[in-house]
């Protein structure tokens, strides 16, 4: 590999790295929502899967329903995080094909 090829490879790697950083930034700003219990619990996460909002309907927030409420919260958060993971994988998938074999940014 000549010096010019190496320079081109480094420029391509820098462009890919900049694009990855931009996509990561956008994922951090993205919001993904999921509900459980027929909408009684709603979880909102970032594109990175970080929980940023949780809404609970008053009718499910009673002392006698604490166990069910906990299950609904877990279900809504997990679903939102799974959606966020799927979005993140799709956002980054096409960049992986641009990297040379064995190269990690």
C-alpha positions as CSV (number, residue, x, y, z in Angstrom):
1,X,0.0,0.0,0.0
2,X,1.4,3.3,-1.1
3,X,1.5,6.5,0.9
4,X,-1.3,8.0,-1.2
5,X,-3.5,4.9,-0.5
6,X,-2.9,5.2,3.2
7,X,-3.8,8.9,3.2
8,X,-7.0,8.1,1.3
9,X,-7.8,5.3,3.7
10,X,-7.3,7.7,6.7
11,X,-9.5,10.3,5.1
12,X,-12.2,7.8,4.5
13,X,-11.9,6.5,8.1
14,X,-12.2,10.1,9.4
15,X,-15.3,10.7,7.3
16,X,-16.9,7.5,8.6
17,X,-16.0,8.4,12.1
18,X,-17.5,11.8,11.7
19,X,-20.7,10.3,10.3
20,X,-20.8,7.8,13.1
21,X,-20.5,10.6,15.7
22,X,-23.3,12.5,14.0
23,X,-25.6,9.5,13.9
24,X,-24.8,8.8,17.6
25,X,-25.7,12.4,18.4
26,X,-29.0,12.1,16.5
27,X,-29.8,8.8,18.3
28,X,-29.2,10.6,21.6
29,X,-31.8,13.2,20.6
30,X,-34.3,10.7,19.2
31,X,-37.2,9.6,21.4
32,X,-38.8,6.1,21.2
33,X,-42.1,5.3,23.0
34,X,-43.7,2.1,24.1
35,X,-46.7,1.3,26.3
36,X,-48.0,-1.6,28.3
37,X,-51.3,-2.4,30.0
38,X,-53.3,-1.0,27.2
39,X,-51.6,2.3,27.5
40,X,-51.7,2.5,31.3
41,X,-47.9,2.8,31.4
42,X,-45.9,4.7,28.8
43,X,-42.1,4.7,28.6
44,X,-40.0,7.0,26.5
45,X,-36.3,6.4,25.9
46,X,-33.6,8.0,23.8
47,X,-32.2,6.2,20.7
48,X,-29.5,5.0,23.0
49,X,-32.1,3.3,25.3
50,X,-31.9,5.8,28.2
51,X,-35.2,6.2,30.0
52,X,-36.2,9.9,29.8
53,X,-39.9,9.8,30.6
54,X,-42.4,7.5,32.4
55,X,-46.1,8.1,32.5
56,X,-48.4,6.1,34.7
57,X,-52.2,6.2,34.6
58,X,-53.7,7.0,38.0
59,X,-56.0,4.0,37.9
60,X,-53.1,1.6,38.0
61,X,-51.2,3.5,40.6
62,X,-53.0,2.0,43.7
63,X,-51.4,0.2,46.6
64,X,-53.3,-3.0,45.8
65,X,-51.8,-3.0,42.3
66,X,-48.2,-2.3,43.1
67,X,-46.9,-5.7,41.7
68,X,-48.9,-5.3,38.5
69,X,-47.6,-1.7,38.2
70,X,-44.0,-2.8,38.5
71,X,-44.6,-5.5,35.8
72,X,-46.2,-2.9,33.5
73,X,-43.3,-0.4,34.0
74,X,-40.7,-3.1,33.3
75,X,-42.6,-4.2,30.1
76,X,-43.0,-0.7,28.8
77,X,-39.3,0.2,29.4
78,X,-38.0,-3.1,27.9
79,X,-40.1,-2.6,24.8
80,X,-39.0,1.0,24.3
81,X,-35.4,-0.1,24.8
82,X,-35.8,-2.9,22.3
83,X,-37.2,-0.4,19.7
84,X,-34.3,2.0,20.4
85,X,-31.8,-0.8,19.9
86,X,-33.4,-1.7,16.6
87,X,-33.3,1.9,15.4
88,X,-29.7,2.3,16.5
89,X,-28.7,-0.9,14.6
90,X,-30.4,0.3,11.5
91,X,-28.8,3.8,11.8
92,X,-25.3,2.3,12.0
93,X,-25.7,-0.7,9.7
94,X,-24.7,0.9,6.4
95,X,-21.6,2.4,7.9
96,X,-20.2,-1.0,8.9
97,X,-19.9,-2.0,5.2
98,X,-17.7,1.0,4.5
99,X,-15.0,0.0,7.0
100,X,-11.9,-1.9,5.8
101,X,-11.6,-5.4,7.2
102,X,-10.2,-5.4,10.7
103,X,-10.7,-1.6,11.1
104,X,-12.6,-0.3,14.1
105,X,-13.2,3.4,14.6
